[in-house]
Amino acid sequence: MTKELFVKDIMAKPTTISKSAKITEALDKMLDLGIDPLIALNNTSVVGTVSRQAIAEKLGSKQNTAIAPTAIHVASVVKEDFTSVYPDESVNVLIPLLQRYKLVVVYDSDHKLLGQVTAIDLLKKYPHTGALKEAMVKAVTIEADERVVHLRRRMLDDAISRFVVTENSKPVGIVTETDVAVSMRKFREAVKDQHQDHQIRNLLVKDIMSSPLLSVDLGAEYTSVIDLMTKKNISTVPLTDKGKLAGLVTRRSLVQAL
């Protein structure tokens, strides 16, 4: 590295949401800005983060079927899952932190919120010389005709946040916690309470997946993956080897490989 980097060199403006806001407002903000999670505030104090995954779990819970999505507050999905640094610290302190947390909060010397750093902020500025395969993780698949209720159960039980969707053994799309959150919101807003339990069982993975599948070759340059993630606001890129699915790289797995 020719120039030492500090947290202040790569941090971004903090993206916040009040804990009293609606979760629909939080989801819209995350989708519009391509950010996950948001920093949750109580007045000006950081109280935690709110993620797409937490919103998906909340909207998919049977306990909340009688409550309109616009009536659920951010406070009910906030998690105290974050850590903090100061702007003049070396960028190297961020690597182990972002290997554990989705977001690092940056405070000034008076402990006031100054900025934030996510995996993509670090990846865009921190040099990486390794091969993509070093950051590759296993691709877990699910059939396009599988029911969304089964998808949610697998996500919860096996702590899996993304699946490659297959049809006739061929990858046709991807489904993530974001797709589940968006689909659960639309479903809850469109279907009346008394019909939700029955109709949600007819919702299939192919109805909510993101398609077509955006992938890169296993031998591609590291920077091409970062550029694709940044341009398309995505966190996962499938890798192919001789035209066949080899695995995935995610923002988290790329940081883990640093």
N, C-alpha and C positions, 0 to 999 in steps of 0.2 A: 504494500500500500504506500503510495507516494505522499499522501497527505492524511494525517490523523483525523478521523471523523469523530464528532461529538453528537450527543443526542440532539442538540439544537440544529444540527446540520440536516437531519432527516425527519424530524418530527413534523406532524401536520397540525393544522388548526383543530382543536377539539370539537367533536360532533356530539352534541348533548341533547337530552330530552328530560323534561321534568317528570318526576315520579308520579305527579298528579295527572299527567297526560294520558290519553287513551292508547291502548296497545295498537290500534289501527293507525294512529298518527305515527307511532314509532316504526311500524312496519313500512309505511309509505316512505318515511324518511330514509330508512335503510336501503330500500329498493331504488329510490330516486338518486341517492348519492353513491350507491354501490358499496356501502359500509356495513360491517357486522363485527362486533356489536356497537351499540351506542353507549355513551357515558350517561348514567342516570344521576340527576341532581335533585337535592332537596334545598331549594333556594339556590345558593351558590356552592353548596358542599357536595362533593362526590360521595354517593352512597352505594354505588355498584355499577353494574352493566346490565343491559337488556339485549338479548340475542334473538335471532330468528328462530333458533331451536327452542328457546323458552316459550316464545309466542306460539309456535307450532304445537307444543305439548299442551299449552293452556287451551287453545282453541279446539284441540282434538279430544279433550277430556269430556267424558259423559257428564261429569258433575257441573259443567258449565253450559250445557245445551240450552237451558232456559234463559241464559243471559246473552244479550246482544253483544257482538264484538266491540261495538262502540261504547259499551257500558263497562268494559273491563279496563282497569287502570294499570299503568306501567308498574306501579308499586307492587302489584301482585306477581310480577315475573322478574323482579330485580334480583340479581345474584351478586354477592360480594366477592366476585371472582376477578380480581384485578390486582395489580401491583403498581408501584410508582418509582420514578427516577427524577433526577434533576437535569436541567439542560446542559450543564457543563461536564457531565460525566461522559466517559468514553463510550462510543457506540458498541464496544465489545460487551458491555454489561447487559445489553439488550438481548443478546443471543440466547443465553440460558433462560431468561425471563419469557421470551416469546416462544420458547420451546414448551412452556407450561401454560402461559396465558395467551388469550386471543388479542389482548390489548394491554398496553402499558401507558399509564397516565403520567404526564410530565407536570411537575409543580415548580413554581419559582421559590425563591428563598423564604418567602412569607407563607408558603404552603397554599398558594392560590393556583387554581388550574391554569396552566399555560399552553399545553398541547397534548398530543397523543401519538403513539407509535403502534402500528399494526405490522403484521408480517410483511405485507406488500410494501410498506414504507421502507422497511429494512432491506428487503430483497432488491428493490430498485437501485439502492445506493451501495450496498455492500458487495464487494467483488466475490465471485464464486468461480472456481476453476475446475470443479469436479464434473463428472458425467451425470446426465439425467438419471441413469439407472441407479446411481447411488442414493437418490432421493425417492425412488419408486416404491410404492406400497401396493399391496394386493388389491385388485379390483373385485369387489363383491357384486354379484349380479342378481337381478330379479327379473322375472318374466313380465312382459308388457301386459298380459292378461291377469296378473295377480291383483288381488283386491288391495286397495289402499289401507284398509284396516289391518291387514296382515303386514303390509310395509311398515306401518307405524309401530306395530308390535315388535318387529325385528329391529327397528331403529332403537326402541326403548330397551328391549331385553339384551341386545348385543352391542349397544353403544356404537351403532354405525350411523353416520350422518349422510352417507351418499351411496347410491347404487348405480351401476351401469345397467341400463334396461336392455334386455335382449328379446328378440322375436325370431323364432325359428333358428335359435342359436347364434344369431347375428346381432351385434350391438346396434341399437337404433336410437338411443338417447341416454339421458342421465336424469336421476331424480334425487334431489337433496332436501335438506330440512327447509330450505327456502321455498321449494315447490310445494311442500306439505303445508307450510304456514300460509302461503297465498291461496292454495286450494281450500283449506279449512275455513279461511275467512270468507271467500266467495260462497262456499257451500252454506255456511251458517247464515249469511245475509240473504241467500236466495230461497232457502227451504225452511218452512215453518217448523216449530219445535216438535210437534207431534209426528212429523214425518221424517225427522232427521235420522233417527236410529235405523230405520228401514232403508232409506235411500242411500245413506253413506256406505252401506254394505255393497251397493251396486257400483260404487266408484272404483275404477280400475287405474292401475299405475300409468297406463298409456294415456289416460285422460289428463294427467297432471305433469307428466315428464317434460323435460326440456329437450327439444329436438330441432334440427339434426345434431348429432354428436360431433363436437369440436375436438379433434385430436391432433397430435403431432407424432412424428416418428421418434423412436427411441434414441436415434443418433442426432437429433436436432440440437441446436445450440441452446444453452441455458437461458440466454437473453430472449430468445424467441418465445419461450414459455411465459416469462415474466411480461413481455409485451402483450401476449394474447390475454393473459389474466387481467392486465390493466385495461386494455382496450375494450374487452367484453364484460368487465366487472364480474369475473367468475373466480372461484377459489379452487377449482379442480380441473385438471386437464388429463384425459386418457392418453396413454402412450401405446403406440403400435409398433410391432416388429414384423416386417415382411407382410404387412397388411392385417395382421392378427393382433387382437388386444393383448398387451403384455402386462399392463398395470396402470397405476395412476400416479400423478404427482399432485400434491396439494400445497397450498401456501405453508401449511404447518410442516409437511414432510420436507419441503425445500429448506425451511429454517432448521429443522432437525439435522439436515445434512451439512450445515455450515461448520 
